[in-house]
Amino acid sequence: MPEWSDLRHFLAIAREGNLSAAARRLKVDQTTVGRRLAVLEKELGARLFDRTPTGLKPTAVALRILPAAEAVEAEALRVERLASGEDLRPSGPVTVTATDSFLVHNVMPWLGGFQARHPEIELQLLSGYEALSLVRREADVAIRLVRPREASLRARKVAAIGVVPFASKAYLARRGPVRFDAGLQGHAVVGYAQDSRRWPESKWLDVHAAKASVAVRLTSILGLLQAAREGLGVALLPAYFGHLHAELVPLRDALPELERTVWLVFHEDLAHNARVRAVVDFLAQTIAEQAEALAKPPARPRKKRAR
């Protein structure tokens, strides 16, 4: 009978496609992953992966046992969640995942107050655009911009993020007024690179700034922010950046077609876990208090009337 530990390593390899990425996911060294795979293959009497130029490809045997291994994983993780879900003391680790921008600007400035109230809770903040799995316990709480579909996850709508075209005062002084009806002709934009080219913001620029040049392409919101602050071009940014950086000028109101909903998500099995509830309540209140600034930029400067 294969051990759950060996099946866990098998699933990580199947999902990541190579030993090194699987090791990072499991937080072990690559040698351990390879050893556990060898043990499982010996127990089953079958090869589970073929080495190819692009990584490890599951064999026919691996594909047949994959659903069963995932079923074992689901039950093992459910046991863990149920055990931790009855923890009535607000102490211990809680992992929260969100984008780096949201954690830096909308969570971290308020962490001091949370620590003072809950000194025994150890927060681990994981930033990035990859959606970590709450079902597989890759995180306990997630701040997401898309409502999850899994029936086992609870999602609470806490705010809306407005998206606004900004430019710095220095850029506008140098390049002059911005006209979107002219496709931003004569202007530069801060664009998107690699996977972020699929973002709705990138597609909006393709349509409404079709005649603009691209000053630089980036993959992170923090990078877009800094490029706009440096005066490199017009950038689509969350509305709240305008409240944080006085040098940024909103060029339009928040664009309804690009508005994002902020969802606070956690697994239903952790609903009665004291430390998770404390973190969820803290995040819900903190984000709700920022709701107006998240949704709308500062008032746009009024045009001076000619005398």
Stockholm file with secondary structure:
# STOCKHOLM 1.0

chainA/1-307         MPEWSDLRHFLAIAREGNLSAAARRLKVDQTTVGRRLAVLEKELGARLFDRTPTGLKPTAVALRILPAAEAVEAEALRVERLASGEDLRPSGPVTVTATDSFLVHNVMPWLGGFQARHPEIELQLLSGYEALSLVRREADVAIRLVRPREASLRARKVAAIGVVPFASKAYLARRGPVRFDAGLQGHAVVGYAQDSRRWPESKWLDVHAAKASVAVRLTSILGLLQAAREGLGVALLPAYFGHLHAELVPLRDALPELERTVWLVFHEDLAHNARVRAVVDFLAQTIAEQAEALAKPPARPRKKRAR
#=GR chainA/1-307 SS CCCHHHHHHHHHHHHHSSHHHHHHHHTSCHHHHHHHHHHHHHHHTSCCEEEETTEEEECHHHHHHHHHHHHHHHHHHHHHHHHHHTCCSSCEEEEEEECHHHIIIIIGGGHHHHHHHCTTEEEEEEESSSCCCTTTTSCSEEEESSCCCCTTEEEEEEEEECEEEEEEHHHHHHHCCCCGGGTTTTCEEEEECGGGGGSHHHHHHHHHTTTSEEEEEESSHHHHHHHHHTTSCBEEEETTHHHHCTTEEECSSCCGGGCEEEEEEEEGGGTTCHHHHHHHHHHHHHHHHTHHHHHCCCCCCCCCCCC
#=GC SS_cons         CCCHHHHHHHHHHHHHSSHHHHHHHHTSCHHHHHHHHHHHHHHHTSCCEEEETTEEEECHHHHHHHHHHHHHHHHHHHHHHHHHHTCCSSCEEEEEEECHHHIIIIIGGGHHHHHHHCTTEEEEEEESSSCCCTTTTSCSEEEESSCCCCTTEEEEEEEEECEEEEEEHHHHHHHCCCCGGGTTTTCEEEEECGGGGGSHHHHHHHHHTTTSEEEEEESSHHHHHHHHHTTSCBEEEETTHHHHCTTEEECSSCCGGGCEEEEEEEEGGGTTCHHHHHHHHHHHHHHHHTHHHHHCCCCCCCCCCCC
//
